[in-house]
Amino acid sequence: MAWRTLPRSSTLSEEFATQVVVKSRSESAHPRRQLRLKLQRAALYTRGSFVISKSNALAVEALGAWPAWHGGQLTLVGPEGSGKTHLAMIWAAQTGAAVLTGGGFDLADLRGRPILLEDADRAPADDRLFHLINMAQAGASLLITARTAPRSWPTDLPDLRSRLNALPVVQTQAPDDVVLEGVLRKFFRERNIKPTDDVYPYLIRRIERSVPAAYDVVSRLDETADAAQRDITRALARQILEHEDKTLGLFD
């Protein structure tokens, strides 16, 4: 099957009540000392690592309102890399939801339980989605993530069309400075790296505003610093990004 069950935890309203505070830039008593180990921490979709800001606060509030969603449904819409999956997986863990990431699922196994349907706009809007929406309206719960609003999804089923048009929607925006700094710190921390403090504002002003872009630049900095036996500094970040700009310029 294409879904897995995540364990239940405490009530959603209590969990979302505590916001994440981004660590101060003075978190290291020795800012130029770095701990760089080969062993990396596993990346997890935890509440503690989700950074709340103006770009996603409305979505956090909407998910925190579960189970009082209108019709038992909510669609979380936003650009790629805006934290939709992270936020949705927190909800799934707290509710014990079945997580659907593809079309191969058995509706009979899902009745009466919370459901998370990921990337719904990347799959055909067919009778399976129609039945999932109906199940939610009959007392289950359905959280959908997508890059585009349900009103824009093509379908040949008139009944499904009306249901898609009626789905409640909340949006996440592209990561702002608060979120970008938070995820950069998270990705460096997972690699047991402490870059110099001036690396963060330098990267925030220059990288694409998405979580994958933050992950990519941290990976490249780690690999380059490891190969050259250098600390991760603003100078190294500048070298990485300028090299990228020159490489991209070859294809202009």
C-alpha positions as CSV (number, residue, x, y, z in Angstrom):
1,M,0.0,0.0,0.0
2,A,1.1,3.6,-0.6
3,W,0.3,4.8,3.0
4,R,1.8,4.5,6.4
5,T,0.4,5.2,9.8
6,L,2.2,7.6,12.1
7,P,1.8,7.5,15.9
8,R,-0.6,9.7,17.8
9,S,0.7,12.3,20.2
10,S,-0.9,15.0,22.3
11,T,-3.8,17.2,21.1
12,L,-3.1,19.3,18.0
13,S,-4.2,22.6,19.6
14,E,-1.7,22.1,22.4
15,E,1.1,21.2,20.0
16,F,0.7,24.1,17.8
17,A,0.4,26.6,20.6
18,T,4.2,26.6,21.1
19,Q,6.0,28.5,18.5
20,V,9.6,27.8,17.5
21,V,12.2,30.4,18.4
22,V,15.1,30.6,16.1
23,K,18.4,30.3,18.0
24,S,20.3,33.5,18.5
25,R,23.4,34.1,16.4
26,S,25.4,34.2,19.6
27,E,24.6,30.4,20.1
28,S,28.4,29.6,20.1
29,A,30.7,31.0,22.6
30,H,33.5,30.6,20.0
31,P,31.8,31.6,16.7
32,R,34.8,30.5,14.6
33,R,35.1,27.1,16.1
34,Q,33.3,24.4,14.2
35,L,32.4,20.8,14.9
36,R,32.3,18.9,11.7
37,L,31.7,15.2,12.0
38,K,31.2,12.5,9.4
39,L,28.2,11.2,11.2
40,Q,25.1,13.3,10.3
41,R,21.8,13.5,12.2
42,A,18.8,12.1,10.4
43,A,16.4,14.8,9.1
44,L,13.0,14.6,10.7
45,Y,9.7,16.4,10.2
46,T,9.4,17.5,13.8
47,R,7.4,20.3,15.4
48,G,10.6,21.6,17.1
49,S,12.4,22.1,13.8
50,F,9.5,23.9,12.0
51,V,10.1,27.6,12.0
52,I,6.9,29.7,12.3
53,S,6.8,33.2,10.7
54,K,4.4,35.5,8.8
55,S,4.9,33.3,5.7
56,N,3.2,30.3,7.2
57,A,1.4,31.5,10.4
58,L,-2.1,31.3,8.8
59,A,-1.4,27.7,7.8
60,V,-0.2,26.8,11.2
61,E,-3.3,28.3,12.7
62,A,-5.6,26.5,10.3
63,L,-4.1,23.1,11.0
64,G,-4.3,23.9,14.7
65,A,-8.0,24.2,14.4
66,W,-8.4,20.5,13.6
67,P,-10.8,18.7,14.1
68,A,-13.1,21.6,13.7
69,W,-12.4,21.9,9.9
70,H,-15.4,22.8,7.7
71,G,-16.5,19.5,6.2
72,G,-13.5,17.8,7.8
73,Q,-11.3,19.0,5.0
74,L,-8.4,21.4,4.4
75,T,-6.1,22.0,1.4
76,L,-2.7,23.4,2.1
77,V,-1.5,25.3,-1.0
78,G,1.9,26.9,-1.6
79,P,5.0,26.9,-3.8
80,E,7.5,24.1,-3.7
81,G,9.9,24.4,-0.8
82,S,7.6,26.5,1.4
83,G,7.2,23.9,4.1
84,K,3.9,22.3,3.2
85,T,5.1,18.7,3.6
86,H,6.8,19.5,6.9
87,L,3.7,21.1,8.4
88,A,1.4,18.4,7.0
89,M,3.6,15.6,8.4
90,I,3.5,17.2,11.9
91,W,-0.3,17.1,11.6
92,A,-0.2,13.4,10.4
93,A,2.0,12.4,13.4
94,Q,-0.3,14.1,15.9
95,T,-3.5,12.7,14.5
96,G,-2.3,9.2,13.5
97,A,-3.2,9.9,9.9
98,A,-2.7,7.6,7.0
99,V,-0.2,9.3,4.6
100,L,-1.0,8.9,0.9
101,T,1.8,9.7,-1.6
102,G,0.5,7.9,-4.7
103,G,-2.6,6.3,-6.2
104,G,-2.1,2.8,-5.0
105,F,-4.3,2.7,-1.9
106,D,-7.3,0.8,-0.7
107,L,-10.3,3.0,0.3
108,A,-11.6,0.3,2.6
109,D,-8.6,0.6,4.8
110,L,-9.0,4.3,5.2
111,R,-12.6,4.7,6.3
112,G,-13.1,6.6,9.6
113,R,-9.5,7.8,10.0
114,P,-7.6,11.0,9.3
115,I,-5.9,11.1,5.9
116,L,-3.1,13.2,4.5
117,L,-3.0,13.3,0.7
118,E,0.3,14.7,-0.6
119,D,0.9,16.6,-3.9
120,A,-2.7,16.1,-5.0
121,D,-2.2,18.4,-8.0
122,R,0.4,16.1,-9.5
123,A,-2.0,13.2,-9.9
124,P,-5.2,12.9,-12.0
125,A,-8.3,14.2,-10.2
126,D,-10.3,11.0,-10.5
127,D,-12.9,9.0,-8.6
128,R,-10.5,8.1,-5.9
129,L,-10.1,11.7,-4.8
130,F,-13.9,12.0,-5.1
131,H,-14.3,9.2,-2.6
132,L,-11.7,10.6,-0.2
133,I,-13.5,13.9,-0.1
134,N,-16.8,12.1,0.5
135,M,-15.3,10.1,3.3
136,A,-14.1,13.3,5.0
137,Q,-17.5,14.8,4.7
138,A,-18.9,11.6,6.3
139,G,-16.9,12.1,9.5
140,A,-13.2,11.4,8.7
141,S,-10.6,14.1,8.2
142,L,-8.7,14.9,5.0
143,L,-5.7,17.2,4.6
144,I,-4.4,17.8,1.1
145,T,-1.2,19.5,0.0
146,A,-0.7,21.0,-3.4
147,R,1.2,23.7,-5.3
148,T,-2.0,25.0,-6.9
149,A,-5.5,25.6,-5.7
150,P,-8.1,22.8,-6.2
151,R,-10.2,25.1,-8.4
152,S,-7.5,24.9,-11.0
153,W,-7.2,21.1,-11.2
154,P,-8.6,19.6,-14.3
155,T,-11.3,16.8,-14.0
156,D,-14.0,15.3,-16.2
157,L,-16.2,14.5,-13.3
158,P,-18.9,17.1,-12.6
159,D,-19.5,16.0,-9.0
160,L,-15.8,16.1,-8.3
161,R,-15.5,19.5,-9.9
162,S,-18.1,21.0,-7.5
163,R,-16.3,19.4,-4.5
164,L,-12.9,20.7,-5.6
165,N,-14.3,24.2,-5.9
166,A,-15.7,24.0,-2.4
167,L,-12.6,22.7,-0.6
168,P,-11.3,25.1,2.1
169,V,-7.9,26.4,1.3
170,V,-5.1,27.9,3.3
171,Q,-1.8,29.1,1.8
172,T,1.8,29.1,2.7
173,Q,4.1,31.7,1.1
174,A,7.7,31.4,0.0
175,P,10.0,31.3,3.0
176,D,10.9,34.8,4.5
177,D,14.1,35.7,6.2
178,V,13.0,34.2,9.5
179,V,12.2,30.8,7.9
180,L,15.3,30.8,5.7
181,E,17.6,31.4,8.7
182,G,15.8,28.8,10.7
183,V,16.1,26.1,8.1
184,L,19.8,27.0,7.3
185,R,20.6,26.6,11.0
186,K,18.7,23.3,11.0
187,F,20.5,21.9,8.1
188,F,23.9,22.9,9.4
189,R,23.0,21.5,12.8
190,E,22.0,18.2,11.2
191,R,25.6,18.0,9.8
192,N,27.1,19.0,13.1
193,I,28.5,22.2,11.6
194,K,28.8,25.6,13.2
195,P,29.5,28.2,10.5
196,T,30.6,31.7,11.3
197,D,27.7,34.0,12.2
198,D,28.1,36.2,9.1
199,V,27.3,33.2,6.8
200,Y,23.6,33.4,7.6
201,P,22.8,37.0,6.5
202,Y,25.0,36.5,3.5
203,L,23.2,33.4,2.3
204,I,19.7,34.7,3.1
205,R,20.2,37.7,0.8
206,R,21.4,35.6,-2.1
207,I,19.9,32.1,-2.3
208,E,16.5,31.2,-3.8
209,R,13.8,31.4,-1.3
210,S,13.0,27.8,-0.8
211,V,13.8,25.0,1.6
212,P,15.4,22.8,-1.1
213,A,17.7,25.7,-2.1
214,A,18.8,26.1,1.5
215,Y,19.5,22.4,1.8
216,D,21.5,22.5,-1.5
217,V,23.7,25.3,-0.5
218,V,24.5,23.8,2.9
219,S,25.4,20.5,1.2
220,R,27.7,22.2,-1.2
221,L,29.4,24.2,1.5
222,D,29.9,21.1,3.6
223,E,31.4,19.1,0.7
224,T,33.7,22.0,-0.3
225,A,34.8,22.8,3.2
226,D,35.5,19.1,3.9
227,A,37.5,18.6,0.7
228,A,39.6,21.7,1.4
229,Q,39.8,21.2,5.2
230,R,38.4,24.8,5.6
231,D,36.0,26.3,8.0
232,I,32.6,27.4,6.6
233,T,32.9,31.2,6.5
234,R,31.3,34.1,4.5
235,A,34.3,33.9,2.1
236,L,33.7,30.3,1.4
237,A,30.0,31.0,0.9
238,R,30.8,33.8,-1.6
239,Q,33.2,31.5,-3.4
240,I,30.5,28.8,-3.8
241,L,27.8,31.2,-5.0
242,E,30.0,33.2,-7.4
243,H,31.2,29.9,-8.9
244,E,27.5,28.9,-9.4
245,D,26.7,32.3,-11.0
246,K,29.6,31.9,-13.5
247,T,28.6,28.3,-14.3
248,L,25.0,29.4,-15.0
249,G,26.3,32.2,-17.1
250,L,27.8,29.7,-19.6
251,F,24.2,28.7,-20.6
252,D,22.8,32.2,-21.0
